[in-house]
């Protein structure tokens, strides 16, 4: 990740923090303590979601996912993050894993149609299996018209992962794509296959 992007993320977090203080101050001036409590709960949920990124053993992955939160907010998406893995024994180097994740976020949002109304959500799940780690991206608020062009946009990330024994797959179900990244583990075991 480039330092300029990291600085943008820090500036956005600072702006969000100041905005939250202004909203709370506004509710206080209007003498609306119930709204203050409701708003604090909402902000706490958002902060808790982002704090899940600290569980990864690869700082580059943490940085890439934080950058993904930043990109999502620019496109009016929420991220629902499930972290069931730290990527602790990942065969793919951290710099490569971070680059692949950043590329996936960029491709996802570059292929997105114009903003729709209402809250939209991108679900990202980090999981681990005996021989590999898996990261999946899916949004039911995102539909692709040109599936082939969408697939091609992910080829550079897939090629980079292939160099380290990983893979990127895209599965379409009723026009909705699920992007699945497979990262091999350093430890070897039996011929276990990841459940589909």
Beta strands, then each sheet from edge to edge (+ up, - down):
strand 1: 77-83
strand 2: 120-128
strand 3: 132-138
strand 4: 167-173
strand 5: 176-184
sheet 1: 1+ 2+ 3- 5+ 4-
end
